[in-house]
Amino acid sequence: MKPLRPHDPADLAQIDRLIAQQRSSEALRLAEAFVAKQPKNAAGYGAAARAAIPLGRLSRAAELVDRGLRLAPNDASLNLLRGIIDHRLGHSAAAIERLSALLARATANEVEVGIALAEALHRSGRRAEFERLVAAGGRWTTDERASVFRARAMLASDRARAVDELVRTTHDSRNPVLRRVTGFEAVRLLDQDGRYREAFDLATLVHRETTPPFDVGAIESEVEEQLRLLEKGRAWFTPQGPRAERTAFVVGLPRSGTTLLEQMLDRHPLVDGIGEFEGALAMYDALVGLGLWPAGLRSLSKADAERLGSEYLAGAKERMPANAGANNGSTGERVSFDKTLHVWRLLPAIAAVLPGAALVHIARDPRDTAISMHLSNFHPRSWGFTASLPAIRRVIALERRVVPKAFEVLGLRATSVRYEDLVDHPEREIRRVLETLGVPFDPVVLAPEQNARTVLTLSHEQVRRPINRASIGRWRNYAFAFGPEWDALDGTAG
């Protein structure tokens, strides 16, 4: 690949091609080099931000867009990006305000603006505004992707027709991303309507046609290497990063109760949920790049550990609202709670780079976890194992082997919670979690449905209801999909 040259008009096109090919890491490297050489080119900041978003580097994307907006405050593309990033960061009110103003300007990117605004209104639960936007029509509603929003708006008045519209789009569209969105939206509704076989068959179809091959063996190899090191009964490295006692992580697989736990903790005046922050994965990538993961952690220098830990802590602090707790009389230093769902595979990295961090492991009946993952729309590349129940079972088995062993051998500040116990005895269980985090109990955590923060995970509708048992035992509706091999896994948290 030829090196970047200042003022080369092909540079941005090359970055765009890499983004379209989902080669985001390469695109970001080229874009960062581009803006370093052309710091007054606003389009370069937009390209870099678009490359950073798929990598989950939202804080970096926001910084890049803001630099571009200082050069071109009315640029429609940059304002769209800022609205998307704000929404992804949970600042949906600001996103909706920006996107609404942009849509009123009827800019050249009106279609993308309308799609982004509809998604932000839907995810934020602003139902009346969402329905008015769809009813008003406009150029954005002629786009094929608007079919999912028309169906969502139709649900209250004609549910059967809405489901039919989603299924039709799933079968007819040539856009794989849209097919996944409409397909799994239809799966969710079919499940709610008790049409379980139809839901399962549609999910299987969507996975088969839109999920690329996924190498579960790569996960197994990495975890098995960690287990071999842990079997020696002691840490093979010395923690050397900055102390991180006010930092906490969820440890668990998707659909195991992680969002409920986060929403409960985020209600506490001394705990700030920072969502699925990319910092832990950036730390992992850096360790892999240094050739230190996982066995080489014994050679991690203090300087590198300090640098990686400080980068994580700075990024986490940026995700914490500046005025949280200001109006409720709370005192004391706040704790960040990171919901990154990869941490179960990164525990030695956390121990080495962020000593003192708190970890909360949550697990659920494995069949409930598995069917919830299989019927949900996770990123087809990052979470491709969700396309197959056997692959999901292999990953659950790995997680349940490595987490308790790492907690024990690495001497981590950790606790384990079973989702079913959290639902049945919320005060008892959350008190244990808060004790691990080092903050006192506050009864507000028992009403997670009152959390006004936008939820972007697949559980965004469930957590708007009071704590309930509705999803416990869900797998029994799909008993036809499970064999006796699942009996080897229990539902404990380790």
C-alpha positions as CSV (number, residue, x, y, z in Angstrom):
1,M,0.0,0.0,0.0
2,K,1.5,3.3,-1.1
3,P,2.3,5.8,1.7
4,L,0.2,8.9,2.3
5,R,1.3,12.1,0.6
6,P,0.1,15.5,1.7
7,H,-2.6,16.9,-0.7
8,D,-3.1,13.6,-2.4
9,P,-6.8,13.6,-3.4
10,A,-6.8,9.8,-3.4
11,D,-6.1,9.6,0.3
12,L,-9.7,10.1,1.5
13,A,-11.1,7.7,-1.2
14,Q,-8.6,5.1,-0.1
15,I,-9.8,5.5,3.5
16,D,-13.4,5.3,2.4
17,R,-12.7,2.0,0.5
18,L,-11.1,0.5,3.6
19,I,-14.1,1.5,5.8
20,A,-16.5,0.0,3.2
21,Q,-14.4,-3.2,3.3
22,Q,-14.8,-3.2,7.1
23,R,-11.0,-2.8,7.5
24,S,-11.5,-0.2,10.1
25,S,-8.1,-0.5,11.9
26,E,-6.2,0.1,8.6
27,A,-8.6,2.9,7.7
28,L,-8.0,4.6,11.1
29,R,-4.2,4.4,10.8
30,L,-4.3,6.0,7.4
31,A,-6.9,8.7,8.5
32,E,-4.8,9.6,11.6
33,A,-1.8,10.0,9.4
34,F,-3.9,12.1,7.0
35,V,-5.1,14.6,9.7
36,A,-1.6,14.8,11.1
37,K,-0.4,16.0,7.7
38,Q,-3.4,18.1,6.8
39,P,-4.7,19.5,10.1
40,K,-6.9,22.1,8.4
41,N,-8.8,19.6,6.3
42,A,-12.1,19.0,8.0
43,A,-13.0,16.1,5.8
44,G,-10.0,14.2,7.2
45,Y,-11.4,14.4,10.7
46,G,-14.7,13.0,9.5
47,A,-12.9,10.1,7.8
48,A,-10.9,9.3,10.9
49,A,-14.1,9.4,13.1
50,R,-15.9,7.1,10.7
51,A,-13.1,4.6,11.0
52,A,-13.0,4.8,14.8
53,I,-16.7,4.2,15.3
54,P,-16.8,0.6,14.2
55,L,-13.8,-0.1,16.4
56,G,-15.9,1.1,19.4
57,R,-13.5,4.0,19.9
58,L,-16.2,6.5,20.5
59,S,-14.3,8.9,22.7
60,R,-11.6,9.2,20.0
61,A,-14.3,9.6,17.3
62,A,-15.9,12.5,19.3
63,E,-12.6,14.2,19.7
64,L,-11.9,14.0,16.0
65,V,-15.3,15.3,14.9
66,D,-15.1,18.2,17.3
67,R,-11.7,19.2,15.8
68,G,-13.4,19.1,12.4
69,L,-16.4,21.1,13.6
70,R,-14.1,23.8,14.8
71,L,-12.9,24.2,11.2
72,A,-16.3,23.8,9.6
73,P,-19.1,24.2,12.2
74,N,-22.0,23.9,9.7
75,D,-20.6,20.8,7.9
76,A,-23.6,18.4,7.5
77,S,-21.4,15.3,7.5
78,L,-19.6,16.2,10.7
79,N,-22.8,17.2,12.4
80,L,-24.4,13.9,11.5
81,L,-21.4,12.0,12.9
82,R,-21.5,14.1,16.1
83,G,-25.2,13.2,16.5
84,I,-24.5,9.5,16.0
85,I,-21.6,9.5,18.4
86,D,-23.6,11.4,21.1
87,H,-26.4,8.9,20.8
88,R,-23.9,6.0,21.1
89,L,-22.3,7.6,24.1
90,G,-25.8,7.8,25.8
91,H,-26.2,11.6,25.3
92,S,-29.4,11.0,23.3
93,A,-31.0,14.3,24.1
94,A,-28.1,16.2,22.6
95,A,-28.0,13.9,19.6
96,I,-31.8,14.3,18.9
97,E,-31.5,18.1,19.2
98,R,-28.6,18.2,16.7
99,L,-30.1,15.7,14.3
100,S,-33.5,17.4,14.3
101,A,-31.9,20.8,13.4
102,L,-29.9,19.1,10.7
103,L,-32.9,17.4,9.2
104,A,-34.8,20.7,9.1
105,R,-32.0,22.1,6.9
106,A,-32.7,19.5,4.2
107,T,-29.0,18.9,3.7
108,A,-27.6,16.6,1.0
109,N,-27.3,13.8,3.6
110,E,-30.9,14.2,4.7
111,V,-31.6,10.4,4.3
112,E,-28.8,9.4,6.7
113,V,-29.8,12.2,9.1
114,G,-33.4,10.9,9.1
115,I,-32.4,7.3,9.7
116,A,-30.1,8.4,12.6
117,L,-32.8,10.6,14.2
118,A,-35.4,7.8,14.0
119,E,-33.1,5.3,15.6
120,A,-32.2,7.8,18.4
121,L,-35.8,8.6,19.1
122,H,-36.7,4.9,19.1
123,R,-33.9,3.8,21.4
124,S,-34.6,6.7,23.8
125,G,-38.2,5.7,24.2
126,R,-39.5,9.0,22.8
127,R,-42.4,7.2,21.2
128,A,-44.7,10.1,20.3
129,E,-41.9,12.0,18.6
130,F,-40.8,8.9,16.8
131,E,-44.2,8.3,15.4
132,R,-44.6,11.9,14.4
133,L,-41.3,11.8,12.5
134,V,-42.3,8.6,10.6
135,A,-45.8,10.0,9.8
136,A,-44.3,13.3,8.5
137,G,-42.5,11.3,5.8
138,G,-39.8,13.0,3.9
139,R,-37.0,11.9,1.6
140,W,-35.5,9.7,4.2
141,T,-38.6,7.5,4.4
142,T,-38.1,6.5,0.8
143,D,-34.9,4.7,1.7
144,E,-35.2,0.9,2.0
145,R,-33.8,1.1,5.5
146,A,-36.9,3.1,6.6
147,S,-39.0,0.0,6.4
148,V,-37.9,-1.1,9.9
149,F,-39.0,2.3,11.3
150,R,-42.4,2.1,9.5
151,A,-42.9,-1.3,11.0
152,R,-42.0,-0.1,14.5
153,A,-44.4,2.8,14.2
154,M,-47.1,0.4,13.0
155,L,-46.8,-2.0,15.9
156,A,-49.4,-0.3,18.1
157,S,-52.1,-0.2,15.5
158,D,-51.5,-3.3,13.3
159,R,-49.0,-5.7,14.9
160,A,-49.6,-8.5,12.4
161,R,-48.9,-6.2,9.4
162,A,-45.8,-4.9,11.1
163,V,-44.4,-8.4,11.6
164,D,-45.2,-9.3,8.0
165,E,-43.4,-6.1,6.8
166,L,-40.3,-7.0,8.7
167,V,-40.3,-10.6,7.5
168,R,-40.9,-9.5,3.9
169,T,-37.9,-7.1,4.0
170,T,-35.7,-9.8,5.6
171,H,-36.4,-12.1,2.6
172,D,-36.4,-9.6,-0.2
173,S,-33.6,-7.1,0.7
174,R,-30.2,-7.4,-0.7
175,N,-28.7,-5.3,2.1
176,P,-27.3,-7.8,4.7
177,V,-27.2,-5.2,7.5
178,L,-30.9,-4.4,6.9
179,R,-31.8,-8.1,6.7
180,R,-30.2,-8.7,10.1
181,V,-32.0,-5.7,11.6
182,T,-35.5,-6.5,10.2
183,G,-35.0,-10.3,10.7
184,F,-34.1,-10.1,14.4
185,E,-36.7,-7.5,15.0
186,A,-39.2,-9.9,13.6
187,V,-37.7,-12.7,15.7
188,R,-38.3,-10.7,18.8
189,L,-41.9,-10.1,18.0
190,L,-42.6,-13.7,17.0
191,D,-41.1,-14.8,20.3
192,Q,-43.3,-12.3,22.2
193,D,-46.3,-13.7,20.3
194,G,-45.5,-17.3,21.3
195,R,-44.6,-18.3,17.7
196,Y,-41.4,-20.0,18.9
197,R,-40.7,-22.3,16.1
198,E,-41.1,-19.5,13.6
199,A,-38.8,-17.3,15.6
200,F,-36.1,-19.9,15.8
201,D,-36.3,-20.8,12.1
202,L,-36.1,-17.2,11.1
203,A,-33.1,-16.5,13.4
204,T,-31.4,-19.6,11.9
205,L,-32.0,-18.3,8.4
206,V,-30.7,-14.8,9.1
207,H,-27.6,-16.2,10.8
208,R,-27.0,-18.6,7.9
209,E,-27.3,-15.9,5.3
210,T,-25.6,-12.9,7.0
211,T,-23.0,-14.2,9.5
212,P,-19.6,-15.0,8.1
213,P,-17.6,-18.0,9.3
214,F,-16.4,-17.6,12.8
215,D,-13.3,-19.3,14.4
216,V,-14.4,-20.4,17.9
217,G,-11.1,-22.3,18.0
218,A,-9.2,-19.1,18.2
219,I,-11.0,-18.2,21.4
220,E,-10.5,-21.7,22.8
221,S,-6.7,-21.5,22.1
222,E,-6.3,-18.2,23.8
223,V,-8.3,-19.2,26.9
224,E,-6.6,-22.6,27.1
225,E,-3.3,-20.8,27.2
226,Q,-4.5,-18.7,30.1
227,L,-5.8,-21.8,31.9
228,R,-2.4,-23.5,31.5
229,L,-0.7,-20.5,33.1
230,L,-3.4,-20.3,35.9
231,E,-3.0,-24.0,36.7
232,K,0.4,-23.2,38.1
233,G,-1.5,-21.6,41.0
234,R,0.1,-18.2,41.0
235,A,0.3,-15.1,38.9
236,W,3.1,-15.2,36.3
237,F,3.5,-11.4,36.3
238,T,3.8,-8.5,38.7
239,P,1.0,-5.9,38.5
240,Q,2.6,-2.5,37.7
241,G,0.0,-0.2,36.4
242,P,-1.7,2.6,38.3
243,R,-4.0,1.7,41.2
244,A,-7.6,1.5,40.0
245,E,-9.7,1.1,43.1
246,R,-12.4,3.4,41.7
247,T,-12.7,1.3,38.5
248,A,-15.1,-1.7,38.1
249,F,-15.9,-4.1,35.3
250,V,-18.7,-6.5,34.5
251,V,-17.5,-10.0,33.8
252,G,-20.0,-12.0,31.8
253,L,-21.3,-13.1,28.4
254,P,-24.0,-11.2,26.5
255,R,-27.6,-11.8,27.6
256,S,-26.6,-13.0,31.0
257,G,-28.0,-10.0,32.9
258,T,-25.2,-7.5,32.4
259,T,-27.5,-4.7,31.3
260,L,-29.8,-5.1,34.4
261,L,-26.7,-5.1,36.6
262,E,-25.3,-2.0,34.9
263,Q,-28.6,-0.1,35.1
264,M,-29.0,-0.9,38.8
265,L,-25.5,0.3,39.6
266,D,-25.8,3.4,37.4
267,R,-28.6,4.6,39.6
268,H,-26.3,4.8,42.6
269,P,-25.0,8.4,43.1
270,L,-21.4,7.1,43.5
271,V,-21.4,4.8,40.4
272,D,-21.3,5.8,36.8
273,G,-22.1,3.3,34.1
274,I,-19.8,4.1,31.2
275,G,-21.4,1.6,28.8
276,E,-19.3,-0.8,26.6
277,F,-16.1,1.4,26.7
278,E,-13.5,0.4,24.2
279,G,-10.6,1.0,26.6
280,A,-10.1,-2.6,27.8
281,L,-10.0,-3.8,24.2
282,A,-7.5,-1.1,23.3
283,M,-5.3,-2.2,26.2
284,Y,-5.6,-5.9,25.0
285,D,-4.7,-4.9,21.5
286,A,-1.6,-3.0,22.8
287,L,-0.5,-6.0,24.8
288,V,-0.9,-8.3,21.7
289,G,1.1,-5.7,19.7
290,L,3.9,-5.8,22.2
291,G,4.0,-9.6,22.0
292,L,3.1,-9.9,25.7
293,W,-0.3,-11.6,25.6
294,P,-0.8,-13.6,27.7
295,A,2.4,-15.4,28.8
296,G,4.6,-12.4,28.1
297,L,2.9,-10.3,30.8
298,R,5.8,-11.4,32.9
299,S,8.0,-9.0,30.8
300,L,5.6,-6.1,30.8
301,S,7.6,-3.0,31.8
302,K,6.4,-0.6,34.5
303,A,6.5,2.2,32.0
304,D,4.2,0.3,29.5
305,A,1.9,-0.8,32.3
306,E,1.6,2.8,33.6
307,R,1.0,4.1,30.1
308,L,-1.7,1.6,29.2
309,G,-3.4,1.9,32.6
310,S,-3.4,5.7,32.5
311,E,-4.8,5.7,29.0
312,Y,-7.7,3.5,30.1
313,L,-8.4,5.6,33.2
314,A,-8.4,8.8,31.3
315,G,-10.8,7.4,28.7
316,A,-13.1,6.0,31.4
317,K,-13.1,9.4,33.1
318,E,-14.2,11.1,29.9
319,R,-17.2,8.8,29.7
320,M,-18.3,9.7,33.3
321,P,-20.8,12.6,33.4
322,A,-19.2,15.6,35.0
323,N,-22.1,16.5,37.2
324,A,-23.2,13.1,38.3
325,G,-24.3,13.1,42.0
326,A,-24.1,16.9,42.2
327,N,-27.7,17.3,43.1
328,N,-28.3,14.4,45.4
329,G,-26.0,15.2,48.3
330,S,-23.6,12.3,47.5
331,T,-20.0,12.6,48.7
332,G,-16.9,10.6,47.9
333,E,-15.1,9.6,44.7
334,R,-17.2,8.0,42.1
335,V,-16.7,4.6,40.6
336,S,-16.8,3.9,36.9
337,F,-18.6,0.7,35.8
338,D,-17.5,-0.7,32.5
339,K,-19.9,-3.0,30.7
340,T,-17.4,-4.3,28.1
341,L,-18.5,-7.9,27.4
342,H,-15.0,-9.1,26.5
343,V,-13.4,-8.7,29.9
344,W,-14.0,-12.4,30.9
345,R,-11.2,-13.1,28.3
346,L,-8.9,-10.3,29.5
347,L,-8.7,-10.8,33.3
348,P,-4.9,-11.2,33.4
349,A,-4.6,-7.9,31.5
350,I,-6.9,-6.2,34.0
351,A,-4.9,-7.6,36.9
352,A,-1.5,-6.5,35.4
353,V,-2.4,-3.0,34.1
354,L,-5.2,-1.9,36.5
355,P,-4.4,-3.4,39.9
356,G,-7.2,-3.0,42.4
357,A,-10.0,-2.8,39.9
358,A,-13.3,-4.4,41.0
359,L,-14.9,-7.2,39.0
360,V,-18.4,-8.4,39.1
361,H,-19.1,-11.7,37.4
362,I,-22.7,-12.4,36.4
363,A,-24.0,-15.6,34.9
364,R,-27.4,-17.1,34.1
365,D,-28.9,-20.4,33.2
366,P,-26.8,-21.4,30.2
367,R,-29.7,-22.4,28.1
368,D,-31.4,-19.1,28.8
369,T,-28.2,-17.3,27.9
370,A,-27.7,-19.3,24.7
371,I,-31.2,-18.9,23.3
372,S,-31.2,-15.2,24.1
373,M,-27.9,-14.8,22.2
374,H,-29.0,-16.9,19.2
375,L,-32.2,-14.9,18.8
376,S,-30.4,-11.5,19.0
377,N,-28.6,-9.3,16.5
378,F,-25.0,-9.2,17.6
379,H,-22.3,-7.9,15.3
380,P,-21.8,-10.8,12.9
381,R,-18.0,-10.6,12.9
382,S,-17.2,-9.8,16.6
383,W,-19.9,-12.1,17.9
384,G,-20.2,-14.6,15.1
385,F,-20.3,-17.6,17.5
386,T,-23.9,-16.6,18.3
387,A,-25.0,-18.0,15.0
388,S,-24.8,-21.6,16.4
389,L,-26.0,-23.1,19.6
390,P,-23.1,-25.6,19.7
391,A,-20.6,-22.7,19.3
392,I,-22.3,-20.8,22.0
393,R,-22.1,-23.8,24.3
394,R,-18.3,-24.0,23.7
395,V,-17.9,-20.3,24.6
396,I,-20.0,-20.6,27.8
397,A,-18.0,-23.6,28.9
398,L,-14.8,-21.7,28.4
399,E,-16.0,-18.7,30.3
400,R,-17.1,-20.8,33.2
401,R,-13.8,-22.5,33.4
402,V,-11.5,-19.5,33.2
403,V,-13.3,-16.8,35.3
404,P,-13.4,-18.6,38.7
405,K,-9.8,-19.8,38.2
406,A,-8.6,-16.3,37.3
407,F,-10.4,-14.8,40.3
408,E,-8.8,-17.3,42.6
409,V,-5.2,-17.4,41.3
410,L,-4.8,-13.7,40.5
411,G,-6.3,-12.6,43.8
412,L,-8.7,-10.3,42.1
413,R,-11.1,-8.0,44.0
414,A,-14.2,-9.7,42.7
415,T,-17.6,-11.2,43.4
416,S,-20.0,-13.5,41.5
417,V,-23.7,-13.1,41.1
418,R,-26.3,-15.4,39.6
419,Y,-28.9,-13.5,37.5
420,E,-31.7,-15.5,38.9
421,D,-30.7,-14.6,42.4
422,L,-30.3,-10.9,41.5
423,V,-33.9,-11.0,40.2
424,D,-35.4,-12.9,43.2
425,H,-33.3,-11.2,45.9
426,P,-32.2,-7.9,44.4
427,E,-31.3,-6.0,47.6
428,R,-29.4,-8.9,49.1
429,E,-27.4,-9.5,45.9
430,I,-26.7,-5.9,45.0
431,R,-25.5,-5.2,48.5
432,R,-22.7,-7.7,47.9
433,V,-21.9,-6.1,44.6
434,L,-21.8,-2.6,46.1
435,E,-19.6,-3.9,49.0
436,T,-17.1,-5.2,46.4
437,L,-17.2,-1.8,44.6
438,G,-16.6,0.0,47.9
439,V,-19.7,2.1,48.1
440,P,-22.6,2.0,50.5
441,F,-26.1,0.6,49.7
442,D,-28.6,3.1,48.4
443,P,-32.2,1.9,47.8
444,V,-32.4,3.8,44.4
445,V,-30.5,0.9,42.8
446,L,-33.6,-1.3,43.3
447,A,-35.5,0.7,40.6
448,P,-33.4,0.4,37.5
449,E,-36.4,1.1,35.3
450,Q,-36.2,4.7,36.5
451,N,-32.8,5.2,35.0
452,A,-33.2,7.9,32.3
453,R,-29.9,7.0,30.6
454,T,-30.4,5.7,27.1
455,V,-29.8,1.9,26.8
456,L,-28.2,0.9,23.5
457,T,-27.9,-2.8,24.2
458,L,-30.3,-5.5,23.0
459,S,-31.9,-5.4,26.5
460,H,-33.0,-1.8,26.1
461,E,-36.8,-2.6,26.3
462,Q,-36.5,-5.1,29.2
463,V,-34.7,-2.7,31.5
464,R,-37.4,-0.1,31.2
465,R,-39.6,-2.4,33.3
466,P,-39.3,-3.2,37.0
467,I,-37.1,-6.1,37.9
468,N,-39.0,-9.3,37.0
469,R,-38.7,-13.0,36.3
470,A,-40.2,-12.8,32.7
471,S,-37.0,-14.1,31.0
472,I,-36.1,-16.8,33.5
473,G,-36.7,-20.2,32.0
474,R,-37.2,-18.8,28.5
475,W,-35.2,-21.6,27.0
476,R,-38.1,-24.0,27.7
477,N,-40.0,-22.5,24.8
478,Y,-37.1,-23.7,22.6
479,A,-36.5,-27.1,24.3
480,F,-36.5,-28.7,20.8
481,A,-33.2,-27.0,20.1
482,F,-31.3,-28.4,23.2
483,G,-29.8,-31.8,23.6
484,P,-28.4,-33.6,26.7
485,E,-24.9,-32.1,26.0
486,W,-26.2,-29.0,27.8
487,D,-26.6,-30.9,31.0
488,A,-22.9,-30.6,31.7
489,L,-23.2,-26.8,32.2
490,D,-24.9,-25.5,35.3
491,G,-26.5,-22.1,35.9
492,T,-24.1,-20.8,38.6
493,A,-21.9,-17.8,38.4
494,G,-18.8,-19.9,39.2
